[in-house]
Amino acid sequence: MGICDYADEDPGLNDTDCTAFLQWALPQLGLRWPGFRKVRRQVCKRLHRRMRDLRLTDFGAYREHLDTDPAEWRVLDDCCHITISRFYRDRHVFETLRRRILPDIAARAERERRDARIWSAGCASGEEPYTLRILWDMEAARSRPQVSLSLIATDVDTTMLARARKACFEATSLHDLPRDLVGQAFDLTGSLFCVKPQFRKGIEFLNQDLRSEAPALLFDIILCRYVAFTYFAPPLQEQVLSRILAQLLPNAYLVIGAHERLPGDGVALAPLAGAPQIFQNRADPR
């Protein structure tokens, strides 16, 4: 576990001071305060814990520490990783993937005699990629069993990736998942729901920073939800979107969060009818 751990205890927060600090610090990290407003307590708990470990009494002292120790900015950046994740978050999006998008890319991959490829960017503790694996095996693979799925899941947070690889989750993470999928895809181990071994296959978890890295592949679907287009500042959002576009196959799909908007004019991307969080790449093949 890193310096900024994820314990739930409340060390006694001063919300006003922490808010002022975040409004000052986040832009210097390429992040945006509006994205953090509703999740600030998660970050503030970590910062108070960090200041306690450094024996600093307030945010003024922490700002001075940042001035004298530039390496502390990396620690601050780690404290700003948001770890909210659950299965089937935005149910309509996953139902559209289940019924329309996954069958489409399976058919395309079959025609082109290749694997289908999906990238889950900012996968946190793994709920999103495991959902996709389950849906693929339950739906697309049954009609096109000869098509394999290659699923890459990336995150900057090594603690979250370690949890993802364990593939065991609290019941609260599964509240949005259809009951039939819970029964078919999970084993109950104590109080935890663990993904069955067959639904863990074909997923590669990589430690990558979305701000500067991407897998060296072209993808049929890229999911970038509640990371770049919520928490990153507009210039950084544009850089990330440019990198994503370079990784999308022609007519492939980009999926974002329900309350997110893409930066710029998004000329190459067309929102899917009935599912405005899903965009199709209309750029000419390279």
Phi and psi restraints in degrees (value plus and minus 20) as a CYANA .aco file:
   2 GLY   PHI    -101.8   -61.8
   2 GLY   PSI    -197.0  -157.0
   3 ILE   PHI     -80.0   -40.0
   3 ILE   PSI     -62.5   -22.5
   4 CYS   PHI    -111.7   -71.7
   4 CYS   PSI      71.2   111.2
   5 ASP   PHI    -103.5   -63.5
   5 ASP   PSI    -195.2  -155.2
   6 TYR   PHI    -142.7  -102.7
   6 TYR   PSI      11.2    51.2
   7 ALA   PHI     -85.6   -45.6
   7 ALA   PSI     136.9   176.9
   8 ASP   PHI    -116.3   -76.3
   8 ASP   PSI     -25.7    14.3
   9 GLU   PHI     -85.8   -45.8
   9 GLU   PSI     127.5   167.5
  10 ASP   PHI    -119.3   -79.3
  10 ASP   PSI      91.5   131.5
  11 PRO   PHI    -101.3   -61.3
  11 PRO   PSI      -8.2    31.8
  12 GLY   PHI      72.4   112.4
  12 GLY   PSI      64.9   104.9
  13 LEU   PHI    -111.8   -71.8
  13 LEU   PSI     122.6   162.6
  14 ASN   PHI    -127.1   -87.1
  14 ASN   PSI      77.4   117.4
  15 ASP   PHI     -83.6   -43.6
  15 ASP   PSI     -57.8   -17.8
  16 THR   PHI     -84.3   -44.3
  16 THR   PSI     -67.8   -27.8
  17 ASP   PHI     -85.6   -45.6
  17 ASP   PSI     -60.5   -20.5
  18 CYS   PHI     -87.8   -47.8
  18 CYS   PSI     -60.1   -20.1
  19 THR   PHI     -80.3   -40.3
  19 THR   PSI     -66.2   -26.2
  20 ALA   PHI     -81.1   -41.1
  20 ALA   PSI     -60.4   -20.4
  21 PHE   PHI     -83.7   -43.7
  21 PHE   PSI     -66.3   -26.3
  22 LEU   PHI     -83.8   -43.8
  22 LEU   PSI     -58.3   -18.3
  23 GLN   PHI     -83.2   -43.2
  23 GLN   PSI     -48.8    -8.8
  24 TRP   PHI    -101.5   -61.5
  24 TRP   PSI     -62.6   -22.6
  25 ALA   PHI    -104.1   -64.1
  25 ALA   PSI     -58.9   -18.9
  26 LEU   PHI     -77.0   -37.0
  26 LEU   PSI     -65.7   -25.7
  27 PRO   PHI     -78.7   -38.7
  27 PRO   PSI     -48.4    -8.4
  28 GLN   PHI     -94.8   -54.8
  28 GLN   PSI     -33.0     7.0
  29 LEU   PHI    -121.4   -81.4
  29 LEU   PSI     -15.6    24.4
  30 GLY   PHI      57.5    97.5
  30 GLY   PSI       2.1    42.1
  31 LEU   PHI    -133.4   -93.4
  31 LEU   PSI     147.8   187.8
  32 ARG   PHI    -145.5  -105.5
  32 ARG   PSI     111.4   151.4
  33 TRP   PHI     -79.1   -39.1
  33 TRP   PSI     -63.5   -23.5
  34 PRO   PHI     -74.4   -34.4
  34 PRO   PSI     -54.5   -14.5
  35 GLY   PHI     -88.1   -48.1
  35 GLY   PSI     -44.4    -4.4
  36 PHE   PHI    -116.9   -76.9
  36 PHE   PSI     -26.1    13.9
  37 ARG   PHI     -76.0   -36.0
  37 ARG   PSI     -67.4   -27.4
  38 LYS   PHI     -99.3   -59.3
  38 LYS   PSI     -35.6     4.4
  39 VAL   PHI    -134.7   -94.7
  39 VAL   PSI      -4.9    35.1
  40 ARG   PHI     -81.8   -41.8
  40 ARG   PSI     -50.6   -10.6
  41 ARG   PHI     -84.9   -44.9
  41 ARG   PSI     -54.0   -14.0
  42 GLN   PHI     -80.8   -40.8
  42 GLN   PSI     -64.0   -24.0
  43 VAL   PHI     -91.1   -51.1
  43 VAL   PSI     -61.6   -21.6
  44 CYS   PHI     -84.4   -44.4
  44 CYS   PSI     -55.8   -15.8
  45 LYS   PHI     -78.3   -38.3
  45 LYS   PSI     -64.1   -24.1
  46 ARG   PHI     -87.1   -47.1
  46 ARG   PSI     -59.5   -19.5
  47 LEU   PHI     -87.8   -47.8
  47 LEU   PSI     -60.1   -20.1
  48 HIS   PHI     -83.4   -43.4
  48 HIS   PSI     -59.5   -19.5
  49 ARG   PHI     -85.1   -45.1
  49 ARG   PSI     -60.7   -20.7
  50 ARG   PHI     -84.4   -44.4
  50 ARG   PSI     -62.8   -22.8
  51 MET   PHI     -85.6   -45.6
  51 MET   PSI     -57.0   -17.0
  52 ARG   PHI     -81.6   -41.6
  52 ARG   PSI     -63.0   -23.0
  53 ASP   PHI     -84.5   -44.5
  53 ASP   PSI     -53.4   -13.4
  54 LEU   PHI    -105.0   -65.0
  54 LEU   PSI     -23.9    16.1
  55 ARG   PHI      40.7    80.7
  55 ARG   PSI      22.8    62.8
  56 LEU   PHI    -124.9   -84.9
  56 LEU   PSI     121.1   161.1
  57 THR   PHI    -111.0   -71.0
  57 THR   PSI     -42.8    -2.8
  58 ASP   PHI    -178.5  -138.5
  58 ASP   PSI     157.1   197.1
  59 PHE   PHI     -91.6   -51.6
  59 PHE   PSI     -45.0    -5.0
  60 GLY   PHI     -81.8   -41.8
  60 GLY   PSI     -63.9   -23.9
  61 ALA   PHI     -86.0   -46.0
  61 ALA   PSI     -54.9   -14.9
  62 TYR   PHI     -88.7   -48.7
  62 TYR   PSI     -57.1   -17.1
  63 ARG   PHI     -81.9   -41.9
  63 ARG   PSI     -61.1   -21.1
  64 GLU   PHI     -83.0   -43.0
  64 GLU   PSI     -58.1   -18.1
  65 HIS   PHI     -84.0   -44.0
  65 HIS   PSI     -60.1   -20.1
  66 LEU   PHI     -83.0   -43.0
  66 LEU   PSI     -55.7   -15.7
  67 ASP   PHI     -87.3   -47.3
  67 ASP   PSI     -55.7   -15.7
  68 THR   PHI    -112.4   -72.4
  68 THR   PSI     -37.6     2.4
  69 ASP   PHI    -152.3  -112.3
  69 ASP   PSI      67.7   107.7
  70 PRO   PHI     -77.5   -37.5
  70 PRO   PSI     -46.0    -6.0
  71 ALA   PHI     -84.7   -44.7
  71 ALA   PSI     -41.2    -1.2
  72 GLU   PHI     -87.3   -47.3
  72 GLU   PSI     -41.9    -1.9
  73 TRP   PHI     -81.9   -41.9
  73 TRP   PSI     -52.7   -12.7
  74 ARG   PHI     -86.9   -46.9
  74 ARG   PSI     -58.7   -18.7
  75 VAL   PHI     -85.2   -45.2
  75 VAL   PSI     -63.2   -23.2
  76 LEU   PHI     -80.0   -40.0
  76 LEU   PSI     -62.7   -22.7
  77 ASP   PHI     -79.7   -39.7
  77 ASP   PSI     -63.4   -23.4
  78 ASP   PHI     -80.7   -40.7
  78 ASP   PSI     -56.1   -16.1
  79 CYS   PHI     -88.7   -48.7
  79 CYS   PSI     -36.2     3.8
  80 CYS   PHI    -115.9   -75.9
  80 CYS   PSI     -13.1    26.9
  81 HIS   PHI     -94.5   -54.5
  81 HIS   PSI     103.7   143.7
  82 ILE   PHI    -112.4   -72.4
  82 ILE   PSI     113.1   153.1
  83 THR   PHI    -137.7   -97.7
  83 THR   PSI       3.2    43.2
  84 ILE   PHI     -96.1   -56.1
  84 ILE   PSI     105.3   145.3
  85 SER   PHI    -179.7  -139.7
  85 SER   PSI     127.3   167.3
  86 ARG   PHI    -180.6  -140.6
  86 ARG   PSI     142.5   182.5
  87 PHE   PHI     -90.5   -50.5
  87 PHE   PSI     119.8   159.8
  88 TYR   PHI      41.7    81.7
  88 TYR   PSI      10.8    50.8
  89 ARG   PHI     -83.6   -43.6
  89 ARG   PSI     105.7   145.7
  90 ASP   PHI      49.1    89.1
  90 ASP   PSI      56.5    96.5
  91 ARG   PHI     -74.5   -34.5
  91 ARG   PSI     -61.8   -21.8
  92 HIS   PHI     -80.7   -40.7
  92 HIS   PSI     -57.6   -17.6
  93 VAL   PHI     -81.8   -41.8
  93 VAL   PSI     -65.8   -25.8
  94 PHE   PHI     -92.7   -52.7
  94 PHE   PSI     -50.4   -10.4
  95 GLU   PHI     -86.9   -46.9
  95 GLU   PSI     -56.4   -16.4
  96 THR   PHI     -87.2   -47.2
  96 THR   PSI     -61.1   -21.1
  97 LEU   PHI     -81.2   -41.2
  97 LEU   PSI     -63.5   -23.5
  98 ARG   PHI     -84.4   -44.4
  98 ARG   PSI     -65.6   -25.6
  99 ARG   PHI    -109.3   -69.3
  99 ARG   PSI     -51.3   -11.3
 100 ARG   PHI    -137.2   -97.2
 100 ARG   PSI     -69.8   -29.8
 101 ILE   PHI     -98.9   -58.9
 101 ILE   PSI     -68.1   -28.1
 102 LEU   PHI     -81.3   -41.3
 102 LEU   PSI     -64.5   -24.5
 103 PRO   PHI     -80.4   -40.4
 103 PRO   PSI     -55.7   -15.7
 104 ASP   PHI     -84.6   -44.6
 104 ASP   PSI     -67.4   -27.4
 105 ILE   PHI     -93.2   -53.2
 105 ILE   PSI     -48.1    -8.1
 106 ALA   PHI     -84.0   -44.0
 106 ALA   PSI     -64.0   -24.0
 107 ALA   PHI     -84.2   -44.2
 107 ALA   PSI     -60.8   -20.8
 108 ARG   PHI     -85.3   -45.3
 108 ARG   PSI     -65.1   -25.1
 109 ALA   PHI     -81.9   -41.9
 109 ALA   PSI     -57.1   -17.1
 110 GLU   PHI     -83.9   -43.9
 110 GLU   PSI     -64.6   -24.6
 111 ARG   PHI     -81.5   -41.5
 111 ARG   PSI     -57.9   -17.9
 112 GLU   PHI    -111.2   -71.2
 112 GLU   PSI     -18.5    21.5
 113 ARG   PHI      34.5    74.5
 113 ARG   PSI      36.7    76.7
 114 ARG   PHI    -169.4  -129.4
 114 ARG   PSI     152.8   192.8
 115 ASP   PHI     -94.5   -54.5
 115 ASP   PSI     131.1   171.1
 116 ALA   PHI    -101.2   -61.2
 116 ALA   PSI     127.1   167.1
 117 ARG   PHI    -153.2  -113.2
 117 ARG   PSI     110.8   150.8
 118 ILE   PHI    -149.3  -109.3
 118 ILE   PSI     121.0   161.0
 119 TRP   PHI    -139.7   -99.7
 119 TRP   PSI     101.4   141.4
 120 SER   PHI    -120.4   -80.4
 120 SER   PSI      83.6   123.6
 121 ALA   PHI    -112.2   -72.2
 121 ALA   PSI     108.1   148.1
 122 GLY   PHI      51.3    91.3
 122 GLY   PSI      34.5    74.5
 123 CYS   PHI     -97.8   -57.8
 123 CYS   PSI     -29.3    10.7
 124 ALA   PHI      32.5    72.5
 124 ALA   PSI    -146.8  -106.8
 125 SER   PHI    -110.5   -70.5
 125 SER   PSI      -4.9    35.1
 126 GLY   PHI      79.0   119.0
 126 GLY   PSI     -20.4    19.6
 127 GLU   PHI     -78.9   -38.9
 127 GLU   PSI     -61.8   -21.8
 128 GLU   PHI     -84.9   -44.9
 128 GLU   PSI     -73.1   -33.1
 129 PRO   PHI     -83.3   -43.3
 129 PRO   PSI     -55.7   -15.7
 130 TYR   PHI     -87.0   -47.0
 130 TYR   PSI     -57.1   -17.1
 131 THR   PHI     -78.5   -38.5
 131 THR   PSI     -65.3   -25.3
 132 LEU   PHI     -84.3   -44.3
 132 LEU   PSI     -61.0   -21.0
 133 ARG   PHI     -82.4   -42.4
 133 ARG   PSI     -63.9   -23.9
 134 ILE   PHI     -83.1   -43.1
 134 ILE   PSI     -67.3   -27.3
 135 LEU   PHI     -82.6   -42.6
 135 LEU   PSI     -60.1   -20.1
 136 TRP   PHI     -80.6   -40.6
 136 TRP   PSI     -69.5   -29.5
 137 ASP   PHI     -87.8   -47.8
 137 ASP   PSI     -52.4   -12.4
 138 MET   PHI     -99.2   -59.2
 138 MET   PSI     -47.7    -7.7
 139 GLU   PHI    -136.2   -96.2
 139 GLU   PSI     -94.9   -54.9
 140 ALA   PHI     -82.7   -42.7
 140 ALA   PSI     -62.0   -22.0
 141 ALA   PHI     -86.9   -46.9
 141 ALA   PSI     -45.5    -5.5
 142 ARG   PHI     -93.0   -53.0
 142 ARG   PSI     -52.1   -12.1
 143 SER   PHI    -111.1   -71.1
 143 SER   PSI     -44.6    -4.6
 144 ARG   PHI    -154.3  -114.3
 144 ARG   PSI      48.5    88.5
 145 PRO   PHI     -84.9   -44.9
 145 PRO   PSI     -38.3     1.7
 146 GLN   PHI     -98.8   -58.8
 146 GLN   PSI     -30.8     9.2
 147 VAL   PHI    -114.5   -74.5
 147 VAL   PSI     103.9   143.9
 148 SER   PHI    -113.7   -73.7
 148 SER   PSI     135.1   175.1
 149 LEU   PHI    -132.5   -92.5
 149 LEU   PSI     106.7   146.7
 150 SER   PHI    -124.5   -84.5
 150 SER   PSI      99.1   139.1
 151 LEU   PHI    -142.7  -102.7
 151 LEU   PSI      96.0   136.0
 152 ILE   PHI    -126.6   -86.6
 152 ILE   PSI     108.8   148.8
 153 ALA   PHI    -140.7  -100.7
 153 ALA   PSI     105.6   145.6
 154 THR   PHI    -142.3  -102.3
 154 THR   PSI     129.3   169.3
 155 ASP   PHI    -178.9  -138.9
 155 ASP   PSI     131.6   171.6
 156 VAL   PHI    -100.4   -60.4
 156 VAL   PSI     -37.0     3.0
 157 ASP   PHI    -118.1   -78.1
 157 ASP   PSI      90.6   130.6
 158 THR   PHI     -88.5   -48.5
 158 THR   PSI     -50.5   -10.5
 159 THR   PHI     -84.5   -44.5
 159 THR   PSI     -63.7   -23.7
 160 MET   PHI     -85.5   -45.5
 160 MET   PSI     -59.7   -19.7
 161 LEU   PHI     -84.0   -44.0
 161 LEU   PSI     -57.3   -17.3
 162 ALA   PHI     -82.9   -42.9
 162 ALA   PSI     -60.6   -20.6
 163 ARG   PHI     -85.2   -45.2
 163 ARG   PSI     -60.2   -20.2
 164 ALA   PHI     -80.8   -40.8
 164 ALA   PSI     -63.1   -23.1
 165 ARG   PHI     -86.1   -46.1
 165 ARG   PSI     -47.4    -7.4
 166 LYS   PHI     -90.5   -50.5
 166 LYS   PSI     -51.5   -11.5
 167 ALA   PHI      43.8    83.8
 167 ALA   PSI       9.6    49.6
 168 CYS   PHI    -142.1  -102.1
 168 CYS   PSI     115.8   155.8
 169 PHE   PHI    -156.5  -116.5
 169 PHE   PSI     131.5   171.5
 170 GLU   PHI     -88.7   -48.7
 170 GLU   PSI     135.9   175.9
 171 ALA   PHI     -79.3   -39.3
 171 ALA   PSI     -51.3   -11.3
 172 THR   PHI     -83.3   -43.3
 172 THR   PSI     -45.2    -5.2
 173 SER   PHI     -91.9   -51.9
 173 SER   PSI     -36.5     3.5
 174 LEU   PHI    -126.2   -86.2
 174 LEU   PSI     -13.4    26.6
 175 HIS   PHI     -78.4   -38.4
 175 HIS   PSI     -53.9   -13.9
 176 ASP   PHI    -109.1   -69.1
 176 ASP   PSI     -30.4     9.6
 177 LEU   PHI     -97.0   -57.0
 177 LEU   PSI     111.9   151.9
 178 PRO   PHI     -72.5   -32.5
 178 PRO   PSI     118.7   158.7
 179 ARG   PHI     -78.7   -38.7
 179 ARG   PSI     -54.1   -14.1
 180 ASP   PHI     -86.2   -46.2
 180 ASP   PSI     -53.4   -13.4
 181 LEU   PHI     -92.1   -52.1
 181 LEU   PSI     -56.9   -16.9
 182 VAL   PHI     -79.6   -39.6
 182 VAL   PSI     -67.1   -27.1
 183 GLY   PHI     -84.6   -44.6
 183 GLY   PSI     -54.2   -14.2
 184 GLN   PHI    -108.7   -68.7
 184 GLN   PSI     -44.5    -4.5
 185 ALA   PHI    -131.2   -91.2
 185 ALA   PSI     -24.8    15.2
 186 PHE   PHI    -149.5  -109.5
 186 PHE   PSI     129.1   169.1
 187 ASP   PHI    -130.3   -90.3
 187 ASP   PSI     117.1   157.1
 188 LEU   PHI    -105.3   -65.3
 188 LEU   PSI      98.9   138.9
 189 THR   PHI    -141.7  -101.7
 189 THR   PSI      81.2   121.2
 190 GLY   PHI      45.4    85.4
 190 GLY   PSI    -144.0  -104.0
 191 SER   PHI    -117.1   -77.1
 191 SER   PSI     -17.8    22.2
 192 LEU   PHI    -124.0   -84.0
 192 LEU   PSI     127.2   167.2
 193 PHE   PHI    -121.7   -81.7
 193 PHE   PSI      94.5   134.5
 194 CYS   PHI    -126.3   -86.3
 194 CYS   PSI     112.5   152.5
 195 VAL   PHI     -83.1   -43.1
 195 VAL   PSI     112.1   152.1
 196 LYS   PHI     -82.7   -42.7
 196 LYS   PSI     127.1   167.1
 197 PRO   PHI     -72.5   -32.5
 197 PRO   PSI     -57.0   -17.0
 198 GLN   PHI     -87.0   -47.0
 198 GLN   PSI     -40.5    -0.5
 199 PHE   PHI    -116.9   -76.9
 199 PHE   PSI     -12.1    27.9
 200 ARG   PHI    -120.3   -80.3
 200 ARG   PSI     -29.3    10.7
 201 LYS   PHI     -93.8   -53.8
 201 LYS   PSI     127.1   167.1
 202 GLY   PHI      58.3    98.3
 202 GLY   PSI     -10.4    29.6
 203 ILE   PHI    -128.4   -88.4
 203 ILE   PSI     105.2   145.2
 204 GLU   PHI    -132.7   -92.7
 204 GLU   PSI      98.3   138.3
 205 PHE   PHI    -114.6   -74.6
 205 PHE   PSI     105.8   145.8
 206 LEU   PHI    -144.9  -104.9
 206 LEU   PSI     120.6   160.6
 207 ASN   PHI    -105.8   -65.8
 207 ASN   PSI      80.1   120.1
 208 GLN   PHI    -157.1  -117.1
 208 GLN   PSI     128.3   168.3
 209 ASP   PHI    -118.1   -78.1
 209 ASP   PSI      92.9   132.9
 210 LEU   PHI     -76.7   -36.7
 210 LEU   PSI     -44.9    -4.9
 211 ARG   PHI     -89.5   -49.5
 211 ARG   PSI     -38.7     1.3
 212 SER   PHI    -161.8  -121.8
 212 SER   PSI     -24.0    16.0
 213 GLU   PHI    -155.8  -115.8
 213 GLU   PSI     136.8   176.8
 214 ALA   PHI    -174.2  -134.2
 214 ALA   PSI     130.4   170.4
 215 PRO   PHI     -80.3   -40.3
 215 PRO   PSI     125.9   165.9
 216 ALA   PHI    -105.6   -65.6
 216 ALA   PSI      38.6    78.6
 217 LEU   PHI    -163.7  -123.7
 217 LEU   PSI     143.7   183.7
 218 LEU   PHI    -121.9   -81.9
 218 LEU   PSI     123.2   163.2
 219 PHE   PHI    -143.5  -103.5
 219 PHE   PSI     131.9   171.9
 220 ASP   PHI    -100.5   -60.5
 220 ASP   PSI     -53.5   -13.5
 221 ILE   PHI    -159.6  -119.6
 221 ILE   PSI     115.0   155.0
 222 ILE   PHI    -142.5  -102.5
 222 ILE   PSI     104.7   144.7
 223 LEU   PHI    -124.3   -84.3
 223 LEU   PSI      98.9   138.9
 224 CYS   PHI    -150.7  -110.7
 224 CYS   PSI      65.5   105.5
 225 ARG   PHI    -139.1   -99.1
 225 ARG   PSI     108.0   148.0
 226 TYR   PHI      39.8    79.8
 226 TYR   PSI      17.0    57.0
 227 VAL   PHI    -151.8  -111.8
 227 VAL   PSI    -110.7   -70.7
 228 ALA   PHI     -79.5   -39.5
 228 ALA   PSI     -66.3   -26.3
 229 PHE   PHI    -108.8   -68.8
 229 PHE   PSI     -14.3    25.7
 230 THR   PHI    -129.8   -89.8
 230 THR   PSI     -67.4   -27.4
 231 TYR   PHI    -123.6   -83.6
 231 TYR   PSI     -40.7    -0.7
 232 PHE   PHI    -105.1   -65.1
 232 PHE   PSI     127.9   167.9
 233 ALA   PHI     -88.7   -48.7
 233 ALA   PSI     133.9   173.9
 234 PRO   PHI     -70.0   -30.0
 234 PRO   PSI     -64.9   -24.9
 235 PRO   PHI     -80.7   -40.7
 235 PRO   PSI     -59.1   -19.1
 236 LEU   PHI     -91.0   -51.0
 236 LEU   PSI     -56.0   -16.0
 237 GLN   PHI     -77.7   -37.7
 237 GLN   PSI     -63.6   -23.6
 238 GLU   PHI     -84.3   -44.3
 238 GLU   PSI     -58.9   -18.9
 239 GLN   PHI     -83.4   -43.4
 239 GLN   PSI     -64.0   -24.0
 240 VAL   PHI     -85.1   -45.1
 240 VAL   PSI     -63.6   -23.6
 241 LEU   PHI     -81.8   -41.8
 241 LEU   PSI     -61.1   -21.1
 242 SER   PHI     -80.5   -40.5
 242 SER   PSI     -60.4   -20.4
 243 ARG   PHI     -87.2   -47.2
 243 ARG   PSI     -60.1   -20.1
 244 ILE   PHI     -83.9   -43.9
 244 ILE   PSI     -65.3   -25.3
 245 LEU   PHI     -78.8   -38.8
 245 LEU   PSI     -55.1   -15.1
 246 ALA   PHI     -89.1   -49.1
 246 ALA   PSI     -37.8     2.2
 247 GLN   PHI    -120.7   -80.7
 247 GLN   PSI     -22.0    18.0
 248 LEU   PHI    -111.4   -71.4
 248 LEU   PSI     112.3   152.3
 249 LEU   PHI     -88.5   -48.5
 249 LEU   PSI     138.3   178.3
 250 PRO   PHI     -76.8   -36.8
 250 PRO   PSI     115.3   155.3
 251 ASN   PHI      47.9    87.9
 251 ASN   PSI      -8.8    31.2
 252 ALA   PHI     -97.5   -57.5
 252 ALA   PSI     159.0   199.0
 253 TYR   PHI    -143.2  -103.2
 253 TYR   PSI     121.5   161.5
 254 LEU   PHI    -134.9   -94.9
 254 LEU   PSI     110.8   150.8
 255 VAL   PHI    -136.2   -96.2
 255 VAL   PSI     108.0   148.0
 256 ILE   PHI    -140.4  -100.4
 256 ILE   PSI     158.3   198.3
 257 GLY   PHI     -93.9   -53.9
 257 GLY   PSI     140.2   180.2
 258 ALA   PHI     -82.3   -42.3
 258 ALA   PSI     -50.5   -10.5
 259 HIS   PHI    -129.4   -89.4
 259 HIS   PSI      -2.7    37.3
 260 GLU   PHI    -120.0   -80.0
 260 GLU   PSI     137.8   177.8
 261 ARG   PHI    -152.5  -112.5
 261 ARG   PSI     125.4   165.4
 262 LEU   PHI     -99.3   -59.3
 262 LEU   PSI     125.3   165.3
 263 PRO   PHI     -96.1   -56.1
 263 PRO   PSI     138.1   178.1
 264 GLY   PHI      52.3    92.3
 264 GLY   PSI    -183.9  -143.9
 265 ASP   PHI    -112.9   -72.9
 265 ASP   PSI     -32.8     7.2
 266 GLY   PHI      35.1    75.1
 266 GLY   PSI      23.5    63.5
 267 VAL   PHI     -75.1   -35.1
 267 VAL   PSI     -59.8   -19.8
 268 ALA   PHI    -100.8   -60.8
 268 ALA   PSI     -27.3    12.7
 269 LEU   PHI    -134.2   -94.2
 269 LEU   PSI     112.0   152.0
 270 ALA   PHI    -137.1   -97.1
 270 ALA   PSI     104.8   144.8
 271 PRO   PHI     -84.6   -44.6
 271 PRO   PSI     122.5   162.5
 272 LEU   PHI     -95.7   -55.7
 272 LEU   PSI     116.1   156.1
 273 ALA   PHI     -79.0   -39.0
 273 ALA   PSI     106.4   146.4
 274 GLY   PHI      62.9   102.9
 274 GLY   PSI     -25.1    14.9
 275 ALA   PHI    -165.4  -125.4
 275 ALA   PSI      56.9    96.9
 276 PRO   PHI     -87.3   -47.3
 276 PRO   PSI     -29.2    10.8
 277 GLN   PHI    -105.8   -65.8
 277 GLN   PSI     -24.1    15.9
 278 ILE   PHI    -134.6   -94.6
 278 ILE   PSI     105.7   145.7
 279 PHE   PHI    -137.1   -97.1
 279 PHE   PSI     124.6   164.6
 280 GLN   PHI    -128.5   -88.5
 280 GLN   PSI     118.3   158.3
 281 ASN   PHI     -98.9   -58.9
 281 ASN   PSI      92.3   132.3
 282 ARG   PHI    -122.2   -82.2
 282 ARG   PSI      -8.8    31.2
 283 ALA   PHI     -85.7   -45.7
 283 ALA   PSI     128.9   168.9
 284 ASP   PHI     -84.2   -44.2
 284 ASP   PSI     121.2   161.2
 285 PRO   PHI     -75.5   -35.5
 285 PRO   PSI     121.4   161.4
